[in-house]
Amino acid sequence: MIARHAEIRASVQALCREFPGSYWRARDRAREYPTAFVKALTDSGMLAALIPEEYGGAGLPLSAAAAILEEIHASGANGAACHAQMYTMGTILRHGSPAQKQLYLPGIASGALRLQAFGVTEPDAGSDTSAIRTTAERRGDVYVVNGQKVWTSRAEHSDLMLLLARTAPKDTTAKKTDGLSVFVLDMRGAKGLAIRPLRAMLNHATTEVFFDNVEIPAENRIGEEGKGFRYILDGMNAERILIAAECIGDARWFVETASAYAKSRRVFGRPIGQNQGVQFPIAKAYAAMRSAELMVHEAIRLYEAGEPCGAEANMAKMLAADASWQAGEACLQTHGGFGFAEEYDVERKFRETRLYQVAPISTNLVLSYIAEHVLGLPRSF
Ligand SMILES: Cc1cc2nc3c(=O)[nH]c(=O)nc-3n(C[C@H](O)[C@H](O)[C@H](O)COP(=O)(O)OP(=O)(O)OC[C@H]3O[C@@H](n4cnc5c(N)ncnc54)[C@H](O)[C@@H]3O)c2cc1C
């Protein structure tokens, strides 16, 4: 492991030891939000890693946030319950007005204000964000929102939602990505807002959100009207890099768990790990994880240097998600039947890491990006 931020990693490991597999299994079984874990992480200040010190955050670089999320996942925990609290605020930080930054960032840094819901995806608009139909119509000092979002994770555990909505009809804009705007929606007591939990394959606190004439003060719009897609896109490199770091953590957990089991499980009078048929998938997964890790570090290096990193952030996310999935497969197979038993946590982690082939961007869309933007191949959609 390339262990930058050794002290931070050690603190995360110590915190995560308080939340062992049994804690996560119980939450997973009941599809409960890991409130105690999120509180401990909030109190430690780690969720405020990326918020500048002038707003009460730690002012740390992206590599530190990546180290935090990697260690959470390598411990067997799941940072998805709160990772968005770390980076969703980036849109306010980069594109918000000075007044918006003062209003929101200190509260987010202290944990008093939770901004960890990000409403983009709709039933008919996932990979193609430009197809969103939720509208925000300007009426005097407010925007009136109507429509529906789906897969809005953590909406029930967030005070604010970063919302992408259409402020101009699609056929009236020069580019199909114009006409979308970003808002900070204060969900506390918002009239006309309905949040419905969406039970899924994994414990992800995800929801459907319905907007029926929900009013948002115009001053809650981030940046210019109609430029929201660009603002959202701006934050995506950081998000991809951080998700990639989580996948590296998952892959580490799978490789370590598989290796430990392969040493202890005896079949035919010897440890199963003595068989090359058992060793090789784990060794291959380890090699894949290490090579993906190099791409994650390259993406971080470029990001921190302020250089373009779209290709590297996308490749890091795809390679790390592939590596964690490969490691999950090796770990499950190594455990034989016991891999399917809840108490080993393998099946839970297997379900959790599978998500990253699809969200926040699916592997095919990453490949399309590389084909078009790196290789210069014709645009396919
Ligand atoms: C647990 C979970 C949590 C989520 N949390 C959030 C959240 O908090 N906020 C939010 O806004 N969204 C969230 N999402 C949504 C997620 O970002 C989308 O599921 C994802 O972007 C894919 O969109 P889709 O599901 O509509 O798939 P579609 O866009 O319908 O695609 C279906 C399949 O077709 C493939 N495909 C589509 N078009 C092409 C093409 N041109 N070429 C090749 N392949 C193609 C895709 O790769 C995919 O495999 C979450 C999803 C899940 C499952």
The ligand as a Tripos MOL2 file, in Angstrom:
@<TRIPOS>MOLECULE
LIG
   53    58     1     0     0
SMALL
NO_CHARGES

@<TRIPOS>ATOM
      1 C1        -27.7420    2.4710   -4.6850 C.3       1 LIG1
      2 C2        -27.7190    3.6430   -5.6280 C.ar      1 LIG1
      3 C3        -27.4790    4.9110   -5.1390 C.ar      1 LIG1
      4 C4        -27.5160    6.0170   -5.9750 C.ar      1 LIG1
      5 N1        -27.3840    7.2780   -5.4450 N.ar      1 LIG1
      6 C5        -27.6280    8.3540   -6.2400 C.ar      1 LIG1
      7 C6        -27.7070    9.6650   -5.6800 C.ar      1 LIG1
      8 O1        -27.4930    9.8740   -4.4730 O.2       1 LIG1
      9 N2        -28.0360   10.7030   -6.4890 N.ar      1 LIG1
     10 C7        -28.2800   10.5300   -7.8230 C.ar      1 LIG1
     11 O2        -28.5890   11.5100   -8.5020 O.2       1 LIG1
     12 N3        -28.1960    9.3010   -8.3950 N.ar      1 LIG1
     13 C8        -27.8980    8.2170   -7.6270 C.ar      1 LIG1
     14 N4        -27.8520    6.9550   -8.1880 N.ar      1 LIG1
     15 C9        -28.1650    6.7970   -9.6130 C.3       1 LIG1
     16 C10       -26.9640    6.4020  -10.4670 C.3       1 LIG1
     17 O3        -26.1320    7.5080  -10.6480 O.3       1 LIG1
     18 C11       -27.5190    5.8450  -11.7920 C.3       1 LIG1
     19 O4        -28.1190    4.5810  -11.4970 O.3       1 LIG1
     20 C12       -26.4690    5.7140  -12.8450 C.3       1 LIG1
     21 O5        -26.0640    6.9890  -13.2830 O.3       1 LIG1
     22 C13       -26.9840    4.9280  -14.0620 C.3       1 LIG1
     23 O6        -28.2110    5.4510  -14.5100 O.3       1 LIG1
     24 P1        -29.4830    4.4850  -14.7120 P.3       1 LIG1
     25 O7        -29.6120    3.6330  -13.5150 O.co2     1 LIG1
     26 O8        -30.6300    5.3040  -15.1330 O.co2     1 LIG1
     27 O9        -29.0460    3.5460  -15.8980 O.3       1 LIG1
     28 P2        -29.3080    3.8070  -17.5050 P.3       1 LIG1
     29 O10       -28.8440    5.1710  -17.8240 O.co2     1 LIG1
     30 O11       -30.7450    3.4710  -17.7480 O.co2     1 LIG1
     31 O12       -28.3800    2.7160  -18.0990 O.3       1 LIG1
     32 C14       -28.6670    1.3180  -17.9960 C.3       1 LIG1
     33 C15       -27.4890    0.5410  -18.5550 C.3       1 LIG1
     34 O13       -27.3000    0.8820  -19.9320 O.3       1 LIG1
     35 C16       -25.9660    1.3180  -20.1420 C.3       1 LIG1
     36 N5        -25.9680    2.4010  -21.1350 N.ar      1 LIG1
     37 C17       -26.8240    3.4700  -21.1990 C.ar      1 LIG1
     38 N6        -26.4910    4.2480  -22.2400 N.ar      1 LIG1
     39 C18       -25.4240    3.6800  -22.8450 C.ar      1 LIG1
     40 C19       -24.6040    4.0090  -23.9650 C.ar      1 LIG1
     41 N7        -24.8370    5.1070  -24.7020 N.pl3     1 LIG1
     42 N8        -23.5910    3.1700  -24.3080 N.ar      1 LIG1
     43 C20       -23.3650    2.0560  -23.5810 C.ar      1 LIG1
     44 N9        -24.0710    1.6960  -22.4950 N.ar      1 LIG1
     45 C21       -25.0890    2.4980  -22.1350 C.ar      1 LIG1
     46 C22       -25.4580    1.8100  -18.7980 C.3       1 LIG1
     47 O14       -24.0620    1.6910  -18.7150 O.3       1 LIG1
     48 C23       -26.1800    0.8630  -17.8350 C.3       1 LIG1
     49 O15       -25.4140   -0.3020  -17.6490 O.3       1 LIG1
     50 C24       -27.7480    5.8260   -7.3620 C.ar      1 LIG1
     51 C25       -27.9460    4.5370   -7.8680 C.ar      1 LIG1
     52 C26       -27.9380    3.4580   -7.0280 C.ar      1 LIG1
     53 C27       -28.2040    2.0940   -7.5970 C.3       1 LIG1
@<TRIPOS>BOND
     1     1     2 1
     2     2     3 ar
     3     2    52 ar
     4     3     4 ar
     5     4     5 ar
     6     4    50 ar
     7     5     6 ar
     8     6     7 ar
     9     6    13 1
    10     7     8 2
    11     7     9 ar
    12     9    10 ar
    13    10    11 2
    14    10    12 ar
    15    12    13 ar
    16    13    14 ar
    17    14    15 1
    18    14    50 ar
    19    15    16 1
    20    16    17 1
    21    16    18 1
    22    18    19 1
    23    18    20 1
    24    20    21 1
    25    20    22 1
    26    22    23 1
    27    23    24 1
    28    24    25 2
    29    24    26 1
    30    24    27 1
    31    27    28 1
    32    28    29 2
    33    28    30 1
    34    28    31 1
    35    31    32 1
    36    32    33 1
    37    33    34 1
    38    33    48 1
    39    34    35 1
    40    35    36 1
    41    35    46 1
    42    36    37 ar
    43    36    45 ar
    44    37    38 ar
    45    38    39 ar
    46    39    40 ar
    47    39    45 ar
    48    40    41 1
    49    40    42 ar
    50    42    43 ar
    51    43    44 ar
    52    44    45 ar
    53    46    47 1
    54    46    48 1
    55    48    49 1
    56    50    51 ar
    57    51    52 ar
    58    52    53 1
@<TRIPOS>SUBSTRUCTURE
     1 LIG1         1 GROUP 0 **** ****
